[in-house]
């Protein structure tokens, strides 16, 4: 199995790396201070990204996207894990389940996000349903020819700058061999629809890439706002979640690579007791551990991307790569802080930001504990009599 990059993949990675270094990195400190990307900067980056061919890289060519396969796309996600999250978001990769759009939905939602005219967000998590996604209680009830939606969503990334919401709600119950189970449906909800209220939450990490509360109070929509079919929402949401976990893992590898480069440069040039601090075993061993961690994470992402492409990805595999890479990037960031010493905690240095941002990776897209539980349960299932 050959995971080396092809000529085309290497060209994309190189050109995208050059772009984020030139267009995104210079704004990181300002965005960190402001906790948002100024509108003029956001517009400039979006325009330049599309002009450079980096718009909707995860969407089919026939719809105006780049049509990248999963193996190439995860290399793109690795690179996009290096800049701060709110800036990386401007190089837009729409939520792929929008490909389920039909009829007028294509012109109202799918094509505008591909063209970069609209932003979408995905709303699943609720105050009482985080890792246990099937515990959601947001309801959509029939009222004549419409649906009335009530509920609260929580920790919804970048909803504050989105034009519409891909929302999962309970639309009824089914009797199954396993008992009565909720029926989940995906809806397309305009962010400015009557009854929708979005309130940003203030997080200590990923400043400018805000989590949000979404309140839905008697929001009325028609059948034309159902994405896919009624009752199928959780099925294709799961497919998206598996790929999302691998994309998160790729982000973690990319961010770890950037942290590692900074730590190596500091260790090679910072001097103490007449020699560089990298010459001391206490620092050198940390550099070695970081190198091994990143290498393993990179290989896991490449294998996972290959499995998605081959249709062989399952929840156990997606949990394994997510668990390892999300914990790996925090180990790398923590070692980097130690190598930088006191300067690693100073706001003038980006290392403290990487350290703070790395902590959330073990929580969103499923906590480490949930992933360990999934891995154990799915592994032991085949051993039971």
Secondary structure, DSSP 4 states (H G I P E B T S, - for coil): ---SPPHHHHHHHHHHHHHHHHHTGGGHHHHHHHSS--HHHHHHHHHHHHHTT-SSTTS-GGGTS----HHHHHHHHHHHTSS-HHHHTTS----GGGGG--THHIIIIIHHHHTTS--EEEE--BTTBSS-GGG---EEEEETTEEEEEEEE-S-TTGGG-SEEEEEEEEEEEEETTEEEEEEEEEEEETTSTTEEEEE---SSSTTS--EEEEEEEEEEEGGGEESSTT-HHHHHHHHHHHHHHHHHHHHHHHHHHHHHHHHHHHHH-EETTEEGGGSHHHHHHHHHHHHHHHHHHHHHHHHHHHHHTT---HHHHHHHHHHHHHHHHHHHHHHHHHHGGGGG-TTSTHHHHHHHHHGGGTTTS-HHHHHHHHHHHHHHTT--
